[in-house]
Amino acid sequence: MKLLLTSGGITNDSIRNALERMLGKPIGEANALFVPTAQWGQPACSPTTAFNSTADTWPSHTSMTGLGWKSVGLLELTALPSIGAERWRPWVLAADVLLVDGGEAVYLAEWMRRSGLAAVLPELDDTVWVGVSAGSMVMTPRIGPEFVDRDPDGGDETLGLVDFAIFPHLDYPGWDENTLECAREWAARIGIPSYAIDDQTAISVVDGVVEVISEGHWEQFPAA
C-alpha cells in the first residue's frame, strides 16, 4: 500500500501532484472509497461535520471527495461486520484509493481491526491510502495522549504501519494547543521519530521511502 498522510487533505498542487504520481493515473480515471468512520469517535464531530466531509461542502478547505474522481463510494467501517466480508472485500480490492477522514485515530484503529479492513491492507499493494489528520495518524504506532479524545484514560496505540508519529494541524489558526512549542513538547514525550505538519503538508510513504511534500510548515523530530 502507498500512503499519503496529510493534515488537511489535498490542499495544494504539490500534494495533488504527489497523489497522481502515486496513483499512476489522473484523478479523473481513479475510483475512490471514502471512509468517514473516525468522526464518530471524536466528540467534536457531528452528523453535520460527517456530511460536510462526505459531500464536499466544507466552505474553507478542499475535501477529498470533490477532486473529480471517476467514482466515489462510501465505506463505513462500523457497518462492515453486519454485511460480511464476501460483500465488502471486492469493493476495497477494486478501489484505486481509500480516502480516510479525520476524527479520532484510536477509535478508527479499533474499527479497522473489528471490521476486518486492517487484515486486508497487506493485499493492497497498488492502492493509495490518503489520510486526513486521524486518518493519517492511525497508520502510526501511537498518537500521544494529547490526541486521545474519546477515552482519555485509554491507550494511544494505533496500527503501526509506519515507524513515526504525526502531530497534525500545526499552527492552525485559533488552536492554542497546536503551536510549534506544543509540538516539540509532544515529540519529546512520545519517544519515537515524529513529524509536525500543517495543513499544506503531507508525508508520502512508498516502498518504505518517506518523503515530505509541503507548501507550508513542518518539522521533523528524532526519537527522544
MARKE-703875 format. One record per residue (C-alpha): x, z negated, y negated. Coordinates in steps of 0.05 Angstrom, whole numbers, padded with zeros to 5 digits, always signed. Example, Ala and Ser with C-alpha at 12.3 -4.5 7.8 and 13.67 -1.06 7.14 Angstrom:
+00246-00156+00090
+00273-00143+00021
This chain:
+00000+00000+00000
+00022+00016-00071
+00009-00038-00122
-00004-00030-00196
-00011-00101-00222
-00039-00104-00292
-00061-00158-00340
-00116-00119-00376
-00126-00055-00336
-00107+00017-00353
-00098+00003-00427
-00047+00056-00448
-00018+00124-00429
+00044+00095-00396
+00002+00054-00347
-00046+00113-00335
+00013+00160-00321
+00042+00110-00272
-00025+00106-00237
-00029+00181-00229
+00042+00184-00202
+00024+00131-00150
-00040+00169-00132
-00002+00235-00126
-00061+00270-00159
-00102+00268-00223
-00151+00210-00231
-00208+00261-00231
-00191+00281-00159
-00188+00209-00132
-00241+00166-00100
-00244+00093-00122
-00276+00029-00098
-00287-00027-00149
-00283-00100-00126
-00316-00150-00174
-00313-00210-00127
-00262-00252-00166
-00312-00260-00223
-00359-00303-00181
-00304-00355-00173
-00289-00360-00247
-00333-00409-00285
-00324-00369-00350
-00353-00306-00318
-00427-00289-00311
-00473-00234-00287
-00464-00202-00355
-00388-00200-00351
-00392-00173-00280
-00439-00118-00304
-00395-00101-00363
-00335-00091-00317
-00373-00052-00265
-00410-00007-00315
-00351+00002-00364
-00390-00027-00422
-00336-00074-00450
-00330-00057-00524
-00258-00079-00534
-00216-00052-00477
-00210+00002-00425
-00244-00017-00360
-00221+00012-00294
-00286+00044-00273
-00293+00091-00332
-00228+00130-00325
-00261+00193-00298
-00255+00184-00223
-00282+00235-00175
-00325+00179-00148
-00331+00104-00158
-00364+00056-00108
-00376-00019-00109
-00344-00062-00055
-00370-00134-00058
-00328-00176-00011
-00377-00233-00003
-00426-00183+00028
-00379-00153+00079
-00385-00207+00134
-00460-00195+00136
-00456-00120+00148
-00399-00115+00198
-00330-00083+00195
-00354-00020+00231
-00394-00003+00168
-00347-00022+00112
-00278-00005+00141
-00289+00071+00135
-00305+00062+00061
-00240+00026+00050
-00198+00073+00092
-00227+00134+00055
-00213+00107-00015
-00153+00131-00055
-00153+00068-00098
-00181-00002-00098
-00197-00027-00168
-00196-00103-00164
-00225-00141-00223
-00203-00207-00253
-00235-00275-00248
-00207-00330-00202
-00149-00310-00158
-00154-00366-00106
-00227-00350-00095
-00211-00276-00089
-00157-00291-00037
-00206-00334+00002
-00257-00277+00005
-00205-00225+00021
-00189-00266+00083
-00261-00284+00100
-00286-00213+00091
-00231-00182+00134
-00203-00140+00077
-00136-00176+00077
-00127-00157+00150
-00138-00083+00135
-00086-00079+00079
-00028-00062+00126
-00064+00001+00146
-00070+00027+00075
-00002+00059+00067
-00023+00110+00015
-00077+00071-00020
-00064+00045-00091
-00085-00026-00108
-00099-00033-00183
-00109-00105-00202
-00132-00136-00268
-00110-00207-00282
-00133-00246-00220
-00137-00180-00182
-00062-00176-00193
-00046-00249-00184
-00079-00250-00116
-00021-00210-00088
+00030-00264-00108
+00049-00325-00067
+00018-00375-00116
-00010-00376-00186
+00004-00446-00212
-00049-00500-00224
-00058-00475-00295
-00097-00415-00267
-00138-00452-00215
-00207-00455-00248
-00257-00463-00192
-00228-00523-00155
-00174-00556-00197
-00160-00605-00140
-00149-00549-00090
-00086-00508-00077
-00060-00449-00116
-00036-00407-00058
-00055-00334-00056
-00036-00276-00009
+00039-00270-00019
+00045-00194-00012
+00098-00195-00066
+00151-00248-00077
+00139-00262-00151
+00085-00295-00193
+00048-00267-00253
+00026-00300-00318
-00025-00252-00348
-00054-00242-00418
+00010-00262-00453
-00002-00276-00528
-00076-00258-00521
-00110-00270-00589
-00143-00338-00593
-00117-00362-00525
-00072-00420-00544
-00051-00432-00471
-00024-00361-00463
+00034-00364-00511
+00105-00347-00490
+00123-00420-00495
+00068-00437-00446
+00090-00381-00400
+00161-00407-00399
+00137-00477-00382
+00093-00448-00326
+00152-00408-00299
+00196-00469-00297
+00145-00506-00255
+00123-00451-00207
+00191-00446-00173
+00193-00372-00155
+00213-00309-00194
+00158-00291-00243
+00135-00247-00299
+00094-00259-00361
+00057-00196-00382
+00010-00178-00438
-00050-00131-00433
-00007-00070-00449
+00039-00083-00389
+00035-00071-00314
+00081-00082-00255
+00085-00028-00201
+00109-00042-00131
+00122+00018-00087
+00162+00014-00022
+00189-00053-00045
+00214-00026-00112
+00188-00066-00171
+00182-00033-00240
+00153-00058-00305
+00112-00008-00345
+00098-00030-00415
+00078-00010-00485
+00073-00084-00502
+00108-00150-00489
+00133-00181-00425
+00186-00229-00400
+00218-00239-00332
+00237-00308-00307
+00285-00324-00249
+00267-00376-00197
+00273-00446-00227
